[in-house]
């Protein structure tokens, strides 16, 4: 159930269109630093095993976070850029679970005493492609090798077209207490254009069931920039979403990259809103959501003031990882399934991206990793700086000077010089001991964070980054 809204003044947002247009470009979303496109092949089985079995002493007492990538979908949404497999054959999930079970066991064997877990997330694809029995089987495997803490956050992505109240009840019985509900847009013409026809009634059913069965948080996903969308049409969708009273709302910018994602080739590019209209949609949506009482957490995430994300931000505890914004401390993240990305200590790793490669690796009892990266001291420092900017919109030099034994002004002399145009444009305030992002700068936080990304200045990448706005 949603608790009573508390009276907290949300941070101000100043939507300066001229500055947004001038600074807009493409860049990372910084769910990690270094970003995943910087990972390199050649992470050995021995090195990965050693990293797991020799976790940093402090990390041993911290609960883990687990992520499972379940790639199957019944139908294809044309806008989707996820790693997915379109099929109606549910037996494919049984085979996948066979190998997923083996992968979990391999990690469990290296991490003794059933490590404690405070966060778990099932993503996709469509996790609810799995039957009730298959979901039960997966959670039985998890509980065999890990200990899920009583007050942890256990979330799953939901497609309301495929589930009803009975599935939500089943998920609650399995221990899930948070869900992310895909909506994207309620407008019928937009839904047809992207091949995702979903009624408001279907959506309401799963959200009301979630509250009935004790889910602590419901988040919904919307996308702006889809074909046939207008500022008026998305405003109507948001009005209908607000009637559902979700705890969190994600408003993502559609990135049209048909050369990279084949399903997007079915979208008529002539029906996409212009850059000017997309700005209208974004500006109006931010005003609409903030006037309804939601707090802009950062980038594309909004939350009610008493939601855990908003509370974590106010207390300076907000984090950012591969699932987006997070309320927990920077704990080790174990990732399972094709293409999933994890982090243990200072090391990132990513699994292979195809079922064939995933099955082949596990068939010979090898971790299905494809690439990775171990952060050096400079990486770790810059990661902390970028995290502070992305999550808190401010940083104080003393924190980094004492933690990393540096003189901040001296170490980041080049970056502070590069920030001067941002200061001149009123996007941030640069003091002798701090950097504070202004209400204007919040909309361009990725541009500001990019200044501290050493890889963007020193190493080329083949990655196709998304638009900043």
N, C-alpha and C positions, 0 to 999 in steps of 0.2 A: 504494500500500500504506500502511496505517496504521503509523506508526513506534511504537516502544516508548514506553509511557506514562511520563512523567517525574513525579517526586514533587514536586509543588508544592502548597502549601496554598491552597485556593480562598478567596476572600473570603466572610466569613460572611453568611448571610441569616437574618433574623429575621422570620418570618411572623406579624405581629400582626393577627389577624382584626378586633379591635375598631377599630383605627386604619384598617385597609383599608376597612372598611364606612363609617366616618365620613368619610374623605377621598374615597371613590370618587365619580366623576361622569363627565363626558365632557370630552375635550380632545384636542388635536393629538398626533400621534405624533412630530412634529419630525424628519421626514426632510429638512426644510428649515426655515429661518427667514429671512424671513417665510414662513409656510405657504402652500401653493398656493392656498388660498381667498382670499388677499389679492392674487393677481395681477390685473392690470387689462388690459382690451382696449385695442387701439390701438398696440401695438408695431409700428412701421413697418418695412418691408423695408429701408429705408436705414439705420435705427438698428441693426437686427440685423446687417446686412452690415458696418457700421462696427465693431461690437463684435467680430465675428469676425476682421476683417482687422487690427484694432489691439489684439490681445491684449496684456495687461500684459507688460512686458519679462521679468519673472521667470517668468511662465507659459510663455513661449516655449520655455524650456529644460526644462519639466516635461512628462512624457508625458501624453497624454490618456486619458480614460475614455470608452468608447462604449457606448451602450445602444440596442438595437433592439427595438421592440414589434411582435410578430407575433401578430395578434389572433385567428387562426382556431382553432376547436376542432371535433372530430368530434361530440362529445356535450356536453350541458350538465350541469354540477354545480350543484345547486340553491342551495348556499351561496355561490356565487361572486359577488363584487362587482367583478370586473375588467372592463375594456373588451374585449369579445370578440365574435366573429361565429361563429355555429354553422352549419356547412356540412360536407358530405362531398365537395364539388366542389373538387378540388385545383387546377383551372385558375384559381380565384380567387386562389390564392397566386402564380401566374405573373404575373397582372396587377398584383398588389400589388408584386411584386419589380421590375416595370418602373418603377413610380413611386418605389420605394425607391432603386433605382439612380440615378435622376435626383437625388433628394434628397442622396444621398451625394456625387455628383459636384459638386453646387452648393457643398457645404461644402469638398470637396477643392480646388476652384478658388480659394477664398478663403484656404485654408491651404496654402501652397506647400511643396514639398520633402517630400511624404509624411510628415506629422507622426508622431512616435512615439506608440505606444499601449501602456499597461501594463495596462489593464483593458478587458474587453469582456464584455457580458452580453446574452444573448438571452432576452427574457421574453414573456409572453403574457397571455391565450391559451395556446396550446400550440405552442411553437416546433417540436417534432418532428411537428407536422401537416405540415410541409414534407417533401417527398421527399428522398432522398439527393442527387439532381441539383439540386434547388432550394436545399438547404443549401450545396452546392458553389458554386452560382452566387452566392449571397449573400456567401460568404467570398472568392470571387474579386474581387467588387466592393470589399470592404473592403481586401483586400491591394493592389488597384490604387491606392487613394488614401491608404492609411495604412501605416505600418510597425509590425507587431506585434512587440514586444520578446520576446526568447527566453525570459525568465523571468517573463513577464507572467501575469496571472490571466484566463483566458478561460472563462467559465461559461455554462451553458445550463440551462433548466428542462426537466425530463423528466416525461412521463406514462408510467409503466411499462406501462400497458395497451396502448400503441400501438407500443412499440419492443421490440427484442430485442438480442442480442449483436452482430449485424451492424451495427445502427445505432450502437451505442456505439463499435464499432471505427471506423466511418466518421467519427464525431465526433472521435475521437482523431486520426485522420489529418488532419482539418481544422485541428487545433491546439487543440481544447478540452481543458482539463485540470481543470475543476471542474464539478460538476453539482449541481443541486437537484432532489430527487426528491419529488414529491407523494405523500403517503400519506393524511393527514388522520385516518383511523381504520381499524383492521383488523377491527372488529366487524361481522359480516354485517348485522345489523339496522340499524345506523347507516349503513352503506354504501347499503343499499336506500333508506333514508329520505332520503338526499341525492343519490341517483342517481349514485353513484360506486362501482361494484363492482370491487374490485381485490384480487387474491390476494397472499398473502405470497410465493408462489413467483415471480410476475411481478416483484415488487419486488426480491427477492433476485437474480434473474437480471441486472437492469441494474446493481445495485450491485457484484456480483461481476465483471461484465464491465468496469465502470469501473476496478476495481483491476487486472484482468488487462491492460488496455490503458493503464495508466500515469496515470490521473487522480489528481491530487494531493490532492483533497478531495471528499468526498461529504457533502452536507447533505440532511436530510429535513424535510419540513413536516408538522406535526400541527396539529389544531384542537380546542380544547375548547369545550364549550357547544353541540354539535350535537344534533339530536333523538335521543332514546333513549339518550344517553350517560349513564353513571353513573361514579362514582369508581372502582368496581371494574372496569368495562369498559375505561376508558381506561388504568388501571394494567396490565391484561393486554396492551393494545396496546403500551404502552411497554416492557413486558418483551420482547415480540417484536421491537420496534425495536432494543433494546439488543443482541439477538443478531446484528443486522446490523452493529453497531459503526460507525455513521456518525461522521464527524469533527465534524459540527455538527447540532444539532437546533433547529428553530424550533417553538415552541408558541404558536400564535396564538389569541386570543380571538375566537370567532365573534360578529360584530355582526349581529343580525337587524334588517334595515332593508327590509322588503318594499315600503314606499312608495317607496323609491329604487331597489331592484334587483328587477326583475320576477321572475327565477327563484326568488327566496326566497319568493314567494307560494305556491309548491308545497310549502313546508315547513309541516307541521302545528305551529303555535305551541304547542299543548297538549302536544306531545311534547318540547319544549325543557326542559333541566334548570333548576331554580329557581336563583336567585341564591346561595342557601345551598349547593346541590349544586355549582355552578360553583366556589365558593370551596374546597369540599372537593377537587374535581378538581385545581385549581391547586396547592393546598398539598401534596397527596399527590404530584403530578407533580414539583414542585420537589425534594421530599425524595428521591423515587425517582431522579431524574436526578443530583442532586449526590452521593448515596450511590454511584452508579455511576461517579463520577469526573469528571462534567461540571461545567464552570464556568458560572455564570450571568453571561453577558457584560453583559446589560442588558435590561430589559423581557422580551422573549419569546425571547431567543436563548441557546443553550447551546453550549459547545464543549469538546472535550478540552483539557487543559492545554497540550499542545504544538501545538495548532492555531494558525494564524497570527492568528486573531482574539484568542485568549487572550494570545498573546505580545505583540501590538500594544497590548492594554489594559495589560498589566504595564509596558510601556515608555512608556506615555503617548502612543501614536501612533494610537490607535483613532479612526476617523472615523465620521460618520453621513451618509448621503445618500439619494437616492430608492430605492436598492436595499437600504436598511437599513444595517447596520454594515459598515464597510470598513476594510481594513488600510492603504490608501494615503493619502498626504498629500492635502490639499484641492485636487485637480487639476481642470482644466476638464472638464466632462462634456458631450459632444455626444449628443443624443438624436434618434433617427430613428423614423418611423412614427407612426401615429395616436395622439393623446393623450399621447405621450411628453414628458417634462420634462427639460430640460437646464439647464446653468449655465456661463456663460463669464465669467470675472472676477467682477464684482459684479452681473451680470445673469442672471436666470432667464428661461426662455421655455418655453412649452408649445404643442405642436402641436394642430391642430384634432382633434375627437374622432370624426368620421365618415369613412368611406371616400369618400363623395361630395365632401365639402369638401376632403379631403386630395388627391384626384385633381384637383379643379378648380383648386386653387392651383398644383400642380405643372404642370398642363397649360399654364399661362400663365407658367411659369418663375419662380414666386414661392415663397419659403420658406413651408411650410404652417403658419406660426405663427398662433396665435389670441390669445394674451395673454402677459403677462410682467411683470417688475418689476425695476428697478435699485435695489439697496440703497444707502441713504445711510449715513453714518458710524455713526449710532445703530443701524441695522439690523445692520451688520457686527459691531459690538461685542456686541450682544445675541445674535447668532448664535454668536459665539465662546463666550460665557458658557454658553448653553444646550448647545452641543456639549460643553463640558468637563463639565458636570453629567451629561449623558446617557451619555457615553462613559467618563469617569474617576471619576465620583461625588465629585469634589472640584475645587476651584479655588483658586488663590492670587492674591490681589489684585495683587501686584507684576507678574505677567505681563501683566495688562491695563493697568495703570498705565503701564508702559514702552512697551507696544505701541500704546496709544491716547492717551497723554498726558492721563490723567485721574487724579483722586483717586477711587478705587473707592468708598469709604465715602460721599463727598459725592455722586457721580454716581448711585449706586444707593441713596440714603437711603430712599426710599419702599419699594423692594423689600426692603431689610434689615429694615425695620419689619414688613413683611408676612410675613417669614420667622419672626418670633418665636413664633407658635403652633406651627410645625414644630419649633422648638427645644424648646419646652415639652413637646411630645409625644415627644421623643427621636428625631425623624426626621433631625435634622442637628445638627452642632456648629458654632456660629458663633464664630470667633475674631477677634482684631483684624486678622488678615492673611489669613484663609481661611474657606472654607465646606467642610465635610466631611460627606458623607451617611453616616448610620449604617446598620448592617445592617437596621434597621427601615425606614429611609427608602428603601432600594433598591427596594422593591416599589412605592413611590409617587413614583418619580423624575419622572414626567410632571407630577404635581401640583406638585412643587417647581420644575420648569423653567417651568411656566406663570406663576409669579410674575414672571419676567423678560420675559414676552411683552407688550410695550407695546400691541400691537394688541387683545388681549383686553380691555384696560381702556378703550381709546379709540375702537375702531371695531367696530361690529356686523358679523356675518357671517351668511350664509345656510347656511354649511357645517353638516353634521350630523356632529359628531365622534363617534368611537367611545368606548366605556366605557374608563376608565383602567385598570381591572382586569377 
